Amino acid sequence: MQNEEKISVNGNIWKIAEVDDTWCERVKQVYGLSSYLAQLLYVRGIRFEDIPTFMEPRLKDLMPDPYVLKDMQRAAERMTKAIIDGEKVAIIGDYDVDGATSTSELVRFLRAVGIEPIVHIPTREEGYGPSDVAFAEFKAFGAQLVITIDCGTTAFDVLNRAAANGFEVMVLDHHEAEAMLPKVYAVVNPKRLDETNQHKYLEYMSAVGVGFMFLVAVNRLLRQKGFYEEHQEPQLMNLLDLVALGTVCDVVPLLGLNRAYVKQGLKVMATQQNQGLKNLMRIAKMETAPRAYHLGFVLGPRINACGRVGDAALGSRLLYTQDENEAKMLAEKFDTFNGERKEIENYVLLQAIEQIEAEPQEYPMAFAYGSDWHQGVIGIVAGKLRERYNMPAFVMSIEPDEVKGSARSVEGIDLGALIISAKERGVITGGGGHTMAAGFSLNEEQISEFRKFVGEYILERLGEEKIAPVLEVDCALSLAAVNSGFAEELAKLEPFGTGNPEPQVMVQNVMISRPQIIGSGHVKCFLTSPLGASLSAIAFRCADNEMGQALLNNKGEVYDVVGYVKLDTWQGRQKVQMIINDIMRK
């Protein structure tokens, strides 16, 4: 039964995925996969011929020759020369997790081959990307070769000045590019408009992924030139824990090469070779093998917190330090920063919601700004507003000298293209980003004009109708079918993330029994069927909302329930549990 016309307790329209039975049957026969896996692969749009590399993603199958990217060979050859000659090298990174991990992989590799680079991570007050301040620091250090990573593609003025002053700058980036590029030594970016390679999934890479391909190219050249006849060769695979962390936290699609990065990187992370990650996992009380969830929701937020409310440079420092005492001290600091970040974030979020709901909105977007809002949390708040209203969200912090903004999008609105267009129109002073996330800056007097520009841009692409919240349901089945075998099948699709979301499973015609509030407003219960099947379930942080009240106060009503199916192996005992995301009365 299709439920498109009915509204759930959470106000969603459920859309149950349709599948091609003939395609699924062929997958079962050729690849020996179960009916459930075949259906889920179809729903995710995985091509028939790509199924082997999706199910078993390996770098050797998915990473092409790094030289397929423009300027990669030029950049790798210059870096190789610098290593052999023992030159002084400088790195400019970013203060988010992708910036911290990509900076750290470069530092760890360069240290392993005898180069101690100088690292500059800009503060949020200094602003995103390369700055004259950084290059003055590099000049004093005596470095002429500079790598910018996770930034630089559109930093025309600063980088052109640096090049004119004798610096050789190599940009390793993944942000949206313009037709013009900085006049520097090399720009390696899979989103360059003149890229013609046949590996489209390279466009999905985060900066840490681009950086890893760069290191593969450099390492190969060093080997060819005999460098490792007198030096120990670094184990590049040991850097994949950083690559996995940056890839997941930058919310890029976990498809193609990215999927291999994360799948292999999780295995490396489980060995706890990186002192910083080892201590961060300890302080976060991670007692199981890391999964993509832990990277995105446990480790990542703690690293991000230091860039948001602490010292931006500490994120990369934690990840490249080899001193256990320093790693322990930094991990504890990060936990403190994360607590502070949560308090600040809650304040800004409530202020933004009040502002948005105080008056009717002219455009289908969430648009809010404040003069006492910490710019370190506006990205998180934009994400939460996007989830709350199911519309593109723009949140700004009015600083004394300029306005800093962050945006999060919905399907159909490319923020990277929007920000480039806004810069070209002169309604903002700077910015950049991806399809789904962006940062920008403007003058306070431009806020009204920017609101109008963004609103009309969105209207043109989405129309005037309110964007209906849709919950995509991957498969529907009876309660009895949700067992350990089914949960094990679902686990074969990990790692989950953007482009490969965790399957939303619907169980039909169930009743709620023994509901109770536990922890911080969670509702625990059992789902039961008339035929005697029973399943443990929990709905997080919902005791005070409509769904939580429906679960707690049900009077024997029959529901369809949508959520994630988990296999809990705590203390050697296998138990299947459903994480409830939504319910619908029959």
C-alpha positions as CSV (number, residue, x, y, z in Angstrom):
1,M,0.0,0.0,0.0
2,Q,1.3,3.5,-0.9
3,N,1.0,6.1,1.8
4,E,1.8,9.2,-0.3
5,E,-1.5,10.9,0.4
6,K,-1.4,10.4,4.2
7,I,0.5,12.5,6.7
8,S,2.5,10.9,9.4
9,V,2.5,11.9,13.1
10,N,5.7,13.9,12.4
11,G,4.0,15.7,9.5
12,N,5.8,13.8,6.7
13,I,4.6,12.3,3.5
14,W,6.0,8.8,3.1
15,K,7.3,7.8,-0.2
16,I,7.9,4.0,-0.6
17,A,10.5,3.2,-3.1
18,E,9.5,1.5,-6.3
19,V,11.8,-1.2,-7.7
20,D,12.4,-3.1,-11.0
21,D,11.7,-6.7,-10.1
22,T,13.4,-7.9,-13.3
23,W,16.6,-6.0,-12.4
24,C,16.5,-7.3,-8.9
25,E,16.1,-10.9,-10.0
26,R,19.1,-10.5,-12.3
27,V,21.2,-9.1,-9.4
28,K,20.3,-12.1,-7.2
29,Q,21.2,-14.6,-9.9
30,V,24.5,-13.0,-11.1
31,Y,25.9,-11.7,-7.8
32,G,24.2,-14.1,-5.4
33,L,22.8,-11.3,-3.2
34,S,19.5,-11.4,-1.2
35,S,16.3,-9.9,-2.4
36,Y,16.6,-7.1,0.2
37,L,20.1,-6.1,-0.9
38,A,19.1,-6.2,-4.6
39,Q,16.1,-3.9,-3.8
40,L,18.2,-1.5,-1.8
41,L,20.9,-1.3,-4.5
42,Y,18.3,-0.5,-7.0
43,V,16.8,2.2,-4.8
44,R,20.3,3.8,-4.4
45,G,20.8,3.9,-8.2
46,I,23.8,1.6,-8.2
47,R,24.5,0.5,-11.8
48,F,24.5,-3.2,-12.4
49,E,28.1,-3.3,-13.4
50,D,29.2,-1.3,-10.4
51,I,27.7,-3.6,-7.8
52,P,31.0,-5.6,-7.2
53,T,33.0,-2.4,-6.4
54,F,30.1,-1.0,-4.3
55,M,29.8,-4.1,-2.2
56,E,33.6,-4.6,-1.9
57,P,35.2,-1.1,-2.5
58,R,39.0,-1.3,-2.8
59,L,41.4,1.5,-3.6
60,K,43.2,-0.6,-6.3
61,D,39.9,-0.9,-8.2
62,L,38.6,2.6,-7.7
63,M,41.6,5.0,-7.6
64,P,42.7,5.9,-11.1
65,D,46.2,7.2,-11.9
66,P,46.4,10.5,-10.0
67,Y,47.6,12.2,-13.1
68,V,44.1,12.1,-14.6
69,L,43.6,15.4,-12.6
70,K,44.9,18.5,-14.3
71,D,48.1,19.9,-12.7
72,M,48.6,16.8,-10.6
73,Q,51.8,15.7,-12.3
74,R,53.2,19.2,-12.2
75,A,52.4,19.5,-8.5
76,A,53.7,16.0,-7.6
77,E,57.0,16.6,-9.5
78,R,57.5,20.0,-7.7
79,M,56.8,18.4,-4.3
80,T,59.2,15.5,-5.0
81,K,61.9,17.9,-5.9
82,A,61.3,19.8,-2.7
83,I,61.6,16.6,-0.6
84,I,64.8,15.4,-2.3
85,D,66.4,18.9,-2.0
86,G,65.2,19.4,1.6
87,E,63.4,22.6,0.9
88,K,61.3,24.5,3.5
89,V,57.6,23.9,2.8
90,A,54.5,25.7,4.2
91,I,50.9,24.6,4.4
92,I,47.7,26.6,4.6
93,G,44.7,24.5,5.8
94,D,41.1,25.1,7.0
95,Y,39.6,25.0,10.5
96,D,36.9,22.3,9.8
97,V,37.4,18.5,10.0
98,D,38.2,18.2,6.3
99,G,40.8,21.0,6.7
100,A,42.3,19.4,9.9
101,T,42.5,15.9,8.4
102,S,43.9,17.0,5.0
103,T,46.5,19.2,6.6
104,S,47.5,16.4,9.0
105,E,47.9,13.8,6.2
106,L,50.4,16.2,4.5
107,V,52.2,16.9,7.7
108,R,52.5,13.2,8.7
109,F,53.8,12.3,5.2
110,L,56.3,15.2,5.0
111,R,57.6,14.4,8.4
112,A,58.1,10.8,7.4
113,V,60.3,11.8,4.4
114,G,62.3,14.3,6.4
115,I,60.5,17.6,5.9
116,E,59.2,19.6,8.9
117,P,56.6,22.0,7.3
118,I,55.2,25.2,8.8
119,V,51.4,25.1,9.2
120,H,49.0,28.0,9.2
121,I,45.4,27.4,10.1
122,P,43.5,30.7,9.9
123,T,41.3,31.7,12.8
124,R,37.7,32.4,12.1
125,E,38.4,36.1,12.7
126,E,41.1,36.0,10.1
127,G,38.7,34.4,7.7
128,Y,38.6,31.3,5.5
129,G,41.5,30.5,3.2
130,P,44.9,32.0,2.3
131,S,45.7,35.4,3.7
132,D,48.5,38.0,3.5
133,V,49.1,37.2,7.2
134,A,50.0,33.6,6.4
135,F,52.4,34.5,3.6
136,A,54.2,37.1,5.8
137,E,54.7,34.2,8.3
138,F,56.0,31.9,5.5
139,K,58.4,34.6,4.3
140,A,59.9,34.9,7.8
141,F,60.2,31.1,7.9
142,G,62.1,31.1,4.6
143,A,59.5,29.0,2.8
144,Q,58.8,29.6,-0.9
145,L,56.9,26.5,-1.7
146,V,53.3,26.7,-0.3
147,I,50.5,24.2,-0.4
148,T,46.9,25.4,0.2
149,I,44.6,22.5,1.0
150,D,40.8,22.6,1.3
151,C,41.0,26.2,0.1
152,G,42.5,28.5,-2.5
153,T,40.6,27.8,-5.7
154,T,38.9,31.3,-5.7
155,A,41.5,33.2,-3.6
156,F,42.6,35.2,-6.6
157,D,43.9,38.4,-5.0
158,V,45.9,36.9,-2.1
159,L,47.4,34.1,-4.2
160,N,48.2,36.3,-7.2
161,R,50.0,38.7,-4.9
162,A,51.9,35.7,-3.3
163,A,52.9,34.5,-6.8
164,A,54.1,37.9,-7.7
165,N,56.2,38.0,-4.6
166,G,58.1,34.9,-5.6
167,F,56.1,32.2,-3.8
168,E,55.4,28.9,-5.6
169,V,51.8,28.0,-4.6
170,M,50.1,24.7,-5.2
171,V,46.4,24.5,-4.5
172,L,44.9,21.2,-3.5
173,D,41.1,21.7,-3.2
174,H,37.6,20.4,-4.0
175,H,35.4,23.5,-3.7
176,E,33.4,24.9,-6.7
177,A,35.7,26.6,-9.2
178,E,35.2,29.5,-11.5
179,A,36.3,29.8,-15.1
180,M,39.3,31.8,-14.0
181,L,41.9,30.2,-11.7
182,P,44.6,31.8,-9.5
183,K,47.9,32.5,-11.3
184,V,49.9,30.0,-9.2
185,Y,52.2,27.0,-9.8
186,A,49.4,24.4,-9.8
187,V,45.7,24.0,-9.1
188,V,44.6,20.4,-8.4
189,N,40.8,20.4,-8.1
190,P,38.5,17.8,-9.6
191,K,35.9,20.6,-9.9
192,R,38.0,22.7,-12.2
193,L,35.7,23.7,-15.1
194,D,38.3,22.4,-17.6
195,E,38.5,18.9,-16.1
196,T,37.7,16.3,-18.7
197,N,38.5,13.0,-16.9
198,Q,36.2,10.1,-17.2
199,H,36.0,9.3,-13.5
200,K,33.0,11.5,-12.4
201,Y,33.1,10.2,-8.9
202,L,36.4,12.1,-8.3
203,E,34.2,15.3,-8.2
204,Y,32.7,13.9,-5.0
205,M,36.1,13.9,-3.1
206,S,36.7,16.0,-0.1
207,A,40.0,17.8,0.2
208,V,41.5,15.0,2.3
209,G,40.7,12.6,-0.6
210,V,42.4,15.0,-3.1
211,G,45.4,15.2,-0.8
212,F,45.7,11.5,-0.6
213,M,45.8,11.1,-4.4
214,F,48.5,13.8,-4.4
215,L,50.5,11.8,-1.8
216,V,50.1,8.6,-3.9
217,A,51.6,10.5,-6.9
218,V,54.5,12.0,-4.9
219,N,55.2,8.6,-3.2
220,R,55.4,6.9,-6.6
221,L,57.8,9.5,-7.9
222,L,60.1,9.3,-4.9
223,R,60.2,5.5,-5.3
224,Q,61.0,5.9,-9.0
225,K,63.8,8.3,-8.2
226,G,65.4,5.9,-5.7
227,F,64.7,8.1,-2.7
228,Y,63.6,5.1,-0.6
229,E,66.9,3.3,-1.2
230,E,68.3,5.5,1.6
231,H,65.0,6.4,3.4
232,Q,62.2,4.4,4.9
233,E,59.1,4.5,2.8
234,P,56.0,5.8,4.6
235,Q,53.0,3.5,4.8
236,L,50.4,5.6,3.0
237,M,47.6,3.2,3.9
238,N,48.1,4.2,7.6
239,L,46.8,7.7,6.6
240,L,43.4,6.3,5.6
241,D,41.9,6.8,9.1
242,L,42.3,10.6,8.5
243,V,41.0,10.3,5.0
244,A,37.9,8.4,6.2
245,L,37.2,11.0,9.0
246,G,37.5,14.0,6.6
247,T,35.4,12.3,3.9
248,V,32.5,11.5,6.3
249,C,32.6,14.8,8.1
250,D,32.6,16.9,4.9
251,V,29.3,15.2,4.0
252,V,30.4,14.2,0.5
253,P,28.7,11.2,-1.3
254,L,30.1,7.9,-0.1
255,L,30.2,6.5,-3.6
256,G,33.1,5.5,-5.9
257,L,36.5,6.2,-4.4
258,N,35.1,7.9,-1.3
259,R,33.4,4.6,-0.4
260,A,36.8,2.8,-0.6
261,Y,38.4,5.6,1.4
262,V,35.9,5.2,4.3
263,K,35.6,1.4,4.2
264,Q,39.4,0.9,4.4
265,G,39.9,3.9,6.7
266,L,37.6,2.5,9.3
267,K,39.7,-0.6,9.4
268,V,42.9,1.5,10.0
269,M,41.1,3.6,12.7
270,A,40.2,0.4,14.6
271,T,43.9,-0.3,15.0
272,Q,44.3,3.0,16.9
273,Q,47.7,3.9,15.4
274,N,47.0,7.6,15.4
275,Q,47.6,9.0,18.9
276,G,45.1,11.8,18.5
277,L,42.3,9.7,17.3
278,K,43.1,7.0,19.9
279,N,42.7,9.5,22.7
280,L,39.7,11.2,21.2
281,M,37.9,7.8,21.0
282,R,38.8,7.2,24.6
283,I,37.5,10.6,25.8
284,A,34.3,10.0,23.7
285,K,33.9,6.6,25.4
286,M,33.8,4.7,22.1
287,E,33.8,1.1,23.1
288,T,33.0,-0.5,19.8
289,A,34.8,-0.6,16.4
290,P,34.4,2.8,14.7
291,R,31.7,3.1,12.1
292,A,30.8,6.0,9.8
293,Y,28.3,7.2,12.4
294,H,31.0,7.6,15.0
295,L,33.1,9.7,12.6
296,G,30.2,12.0,11.7
297,F,28.5,12.3,15.1
298,V,31.1,11.5,17.8
299,L,34.6,12.4,16.7
300,G,33.9,15.0,14.0
301,P,31.9,17.4,16.3
302,R,34.7,17.4,18.9
303,I,37.3,18.3,16.3
304,N,35.0,20.9,14.8
305,A,34.4,22.4,18.2
306,C,38.0,23.5,18.6
307,G,37.7,25.5,15.4
308,R,34.3,26.9,16.4
309,V,34.9,28.0,20.0
310,G,38.5,27.2,20.7
311,D,41.9,27.4,18.9
312,A,41.4,26.6,15.2
313,A,45.0,25.2,14.8
314,L,44.4,22.5,17.5
315,G,42.4,20.2,15.2
316,S,45.2,19.4,12.8
317,R,47.7,19.4,15.7
318,L,45.8,16.7,17.5
319,L,45.7,14.6,14.3
320,Y,49.4,14.9,13.4
321,T,51.0,14.8,16.9
322,Q,52.9,11.6,17.7
323,D,53.3,12.5,21.4
324,E,50.8,10.6,23.5
325,N,50.8,13.1,26.4
326,E,50.0,16.0,24.0
327,A,47.3,13.9,22.3
328,K,45.7,13.1,25.7
329,M,45.8,16.8,26.7
330,L,44.3,18.0,23.4
331,A,41.6,15.3,23.4
332,E,40.4,16.5,26.8
333,K,40.4,20.1,25.6
334,F,38.3,19.1,22.7
335,D,35.7,17.5,24.9
336,T,35.4,20.8,26.9
337,F,35.2,22.8,23.7
338,N,32.4,20.5,22.5
339,G,30.3,21.2,25.6
340,E,30.8,24.9,25.2
341,R,29.8,24.6,21.6
342,K,26.5,22.9,22.4
343,E,25.5,25.6,24.8
344,I,26.3,28.4,22.3
345,E,24.6,26.5,19.5
346,N,21.4,26.0,21.5
347,Y,21.2,29.8,22.2
348,V,21.7,30.8,18.5
349,L,19.2,28.1,17.3
350,L,16.4,29.3,19.6
351,Q,17.1,33.0,18.6
352,A,17.0,32.0,14.9
353,I,13.7,30.1,15.2
354,E,12.1,33.0,17.0
355,Q,13.2,35.4,14.3
356,I,12.0,33.2,11.5
357,E,8.6,32.3,13.0
358,A,7.9,35.9,14.2
359,E,6.5,36.9,10.8
360,P,5.4,35.3,7.5
361,Q,8.3,34.5,5.2
362,E,8.2,35.9,1.7
363,Y,10.5,33.2,0.2
364,P,10.8,29.4,0.7
365,M,13.9,29.6,2.9
366,A,15.0,30.0,6.5
367,F,17.0,33.3,6.7
368,A,18.2,34.6,10.0
369,Y,21.0,36.8,11.5
370,G,22.1,38.3,14.8
371,S,24.8,40.6,16.2
372,D,25.6,38.4,19.2
373,W,25.7,35.1,17.4
374,H,29.0,33.2,17.6
375,Q,30.2,32.6,14.0
376,G,31.6,29.3,15.0
377,V,28.1,27.6,15.3
378,I,26.2,29.3,12.4
379,G,26.9,26.3,10.1
380,I,25.4,23.8,12.6
381,V,22.4,26.1,13.2
382,A,21.9,26.4,9.4
383,G,21.8,22.6,9.2
384,K,19.3,22.3,12.0
385,L,17.0,25.0,10.4
386,R,17.2,23.2,7.1
387,E,16.1,20.0,8.8
388,R,13.3,21.8,10.8
389,Y,11.8,23.6,7.8
390,N,12.9,21.4,5.0
391,M,14.1,24.5,3.1
392,P,17.5,26.1,2.3
393,A,18.8,27.9,5.4
394,F,21.0,30.9,5.6
395,V,22.4,32.0,9.0
396,M,24.6,35.1,9.6
397,S,26.7,36.5,12.4
398,I,27.0,40.3,12.3
399,E,30.6,41.1,13.3
400,P,32.0,44.6,13.8
401,D,33.7,44.7,10.4
402,E,31.6,42.3,8.3
403,V,28.8,39.7,8.3
404,K,29.8,36.0,8.2
405,G,27.3,33.6,6.9
406,S,26.8,29.9,6.5
407,A,24.2,28.0,4.4
408,R,22.8,24.5,4.0
409,S,20.6,23.4,1.1
410,V,18.0,21.0,-0.1
411,E,17.8,19.0,-3.3
412,G,17.4,21.3,-6.3
413,I,19.4,24.2,-4.9
414,D,23.2,24.2,-5.7
415,L,24.7,26.5,-3.0
416,G,28.2,26.5,-4.7
417,A,26.6,28.0,-7.9
418,L,24.4,30.3,-5.9
419,I,27.3,31.8,-4.0
420,I,29.4,32.3,-7.2
421,S,26.4,34.0,-8.8
422,A,26.0,36.3,-5.7
423,K,29.6,37.3,-5.9
424,E,29.4,38.1,-9.6
425,R,26.3,40.3,-8.8
426,G,28.1,42.1,-6.0
427,V,25.6,41.2,-3.3
428,I,28.2,39.5,-1.2
429,T,31.9,40.2,-0.8
430,G,33.2,36.6,-0.8
431,G,32.4,33.0,-0.3
432,G,32.4,29.5,-1.7
433,G,31.2,26.0,-1.0
434,H,29.6,22.8,-2.3
435,T,26.2,21.9,-3.6
436,M,24.7,21.4,-0.2
437,A,26.8,23.7,2.1
438,A,28.5,27.1,1.7
439,G,30.1,29.9,3.6
440,F,30.0,33.6,2.6
441,S,30.7,37.1,3.8
442,L,29.0,40.5,3.1
443,N,28.6,44.0,4.5
444,E,25.7,44.6,6.9
445,E,24.0,47.0,4.5
446,Q,23.9,44.2,1.9
447,I,21.8,41.8,4.0
448,S,18.4,43.0,2.5
449,E,19.7,42.8,-1.0
450,F,21.2,39.4,-0.4
451,R,17.9,38.1,1.1
452,K,16.1,39.3,-2.1
453,F,18.7,37.7,-4.4
454,V,18.7,34.4,-2.6
455,G,14.9,34.3,-2.3
456,E,14.4,34.9,-6.0
457,Y,17.1,32.4,-6.9
458,I,15.3,29.7,-4.9
459,L,11.9,30.6,-6.2
460,E,13.0,30.4,-9.7
461,R,14.3,26.8,-9.2
462,L,11.8,25.4,-6.7
463,G,8.6,27.4,-7.5
464,E,6.2,29.0,-5.0
465,E,4.8,25.9,-3.5
466,K,6.1,25.0,0.0
467,I,8.6,22.2,-0.2
468,A,6.7,19.2,1.2
469,P,8.7,17.2,3.7
470,V,9.1,13.7,2.2
471,L,10.4,10.7,4.1
472,E,11.9,8.2,1.7
473,V,11.1,4.6,2.7
474,D,13.4,2.0,1.2
475,C,11.4,-1.1,1.9
476,A,8.3,-2.3,3.7
477,L,7.9,-5.6,5.4
478,S,6.2,-7.5,8.3
479,L,7.5,-7.3,11.8
480,A,8.4,-11.0,11.8
481,A,10.8,-10.4,8.9
482,V,12.9,-7.9,10.9
483,N,15.4,-10.4,12.4
484,S,19.1,-10.8,12.9
485,G,19.5,-12.2,9.4
486,F,17.9,-9.1,7.9
487,A,20.0,-6.8,10.1
488,E,23.2,-8.6,8.9
489,E,22.1,-8.1,5.3
490,L,21.7,-4.3,5.9
491,A,25.1,-4.1,7.5
492,K,26.7,-5.2,4.2
493,L,25.8,-1.8,2.7
494,E,27.9,0.1,5.2
495,P,29.5,2.6,5.4
496,F,26.3,4.8,5.4
497,G,26.3,8.5,4.6
498,T,25.5,11.0,1.9
499,G,24.7,9.2,-1.3
500,N,24.3,5.9,0.6
501,P,21.9,6.7,3.4
502,E,21.1,4.2,6.1
503,P,18.0,2.2,4.9
504,Q,14.6,3.5,6.1
505,V,12.6,0.4,6.9
506,M,8.9,0.3,7.4
507,V,7.2,-2.3,9.5
508,Q,3.5,-2.5,8.9
509,N,0.5,-3.1,11.2
510,V,2.1,-3.1,14.6
511,M,1.1,-2.0,18.1
512,I,3.1,-0.2,20.8
513,S,3.6,-2.0,24.1
514,R,5.4,-1.1,27.3
515,P,6.4,2.4,26.4
516,Q,8.6,4.3,28.9
517,I,10.8,7.4,29.0
518,I,14.5,6.8,29.5
519,G,17.5,9.0,29.5
520,S,17.1,12.5,28.1
521,G,13.6,12.3,26.8
522,H,14.0,9.0,24.8
523,V,11.0,6.7,24.5
524,K,11.7,3.0,24.6
525,C,9.0,0.5,23.7
526,F,8.3,-2.8,22.0
527,L,6.6,-3.2,18.6
528,T,4.2,-6.2,18.5
529,S,2.1,-7.9,15.9
530,P,-1.1,-9.9,16.2
531,L,0.9,-13.0,15.2
532,G,3.1,-12.7,18.2
533,A,6.2,-11.1,16.7
534,S,8.0,-8.6,19.0
535,L,10.8,-6.1,18.4
536,S,12.6,-3.8,20.8
537,A,12.5,-0.1,19.6
538,I,13.6,3.3,20.7
539,A,12.8,6.9,19.6
540,F,15.4,9.4,20.6
541,R,14.6,12.9,22.1
542,C,10.9,12.7,21.4
543,A,9.2,12.5,24.8
544,D,7.9,16.1,24.5
545,N,6.8,16.0,20.9
546,E,3.8,14.6,19.1
547,M,5.4,11.3,18.1
548,G,6.7,10.7,21.6
549,Q,3.2,11.5,23.1
550,A,1.6,9.1,20.6
551,L,4.0,6.3,21.6
552,L,3.5,6.9,25.3
553,N,-0.3,7.4,25.3
554,N,-1.4,5.0,22.7
555,K,-4.5,3.0,23.4
556,G,-3.9,-0.1,21.3
557,E,-3.9,1.7,18.0
558,V,-2.3,0.1,15.0
559,Y,0.6,1.9,13.3
560,D,3.1,1.6,10.5
561,V,6.5,2.5,11.8
562,V,9.6,3.7,9.9
563,G,13.2,3.6,11.2
564,Y,16.6,2.1,11.1
565,V,17.2,-1.5,12.0
566,K,20.3,-2.2,14.1
567,L,22.0,-5.3,15.2
568,D,23.3,-4.8,18.7
569,T,26.1,-7.2,19.7
570,W,26.8,-5.8,23.1
571,Q,28.7,-8.2,25.4
572,G,28.5,-11.0,22.8
573,R,24.7,-11.1,22.7
574,Q,22.9,-10.4,19.4
575,K,19.8,-8.2,19.6
576,V,17.9,-6.5,16.9
577,Q,16.5,-3.1,17.6
578,M,14.6,-0.5,15.6
579,I,15.5,3.2,15.9
580,I,12.1,4.9,15.3
581,N,12.1,7.9,13.0
582,D,8.4,8.3,12.3
583,I,5.0,6.6,12.8
584,M,1.7,6.7,11.0
585,R,-1.7,5.7,12.3
586,K,-3.6,3.2,10.2
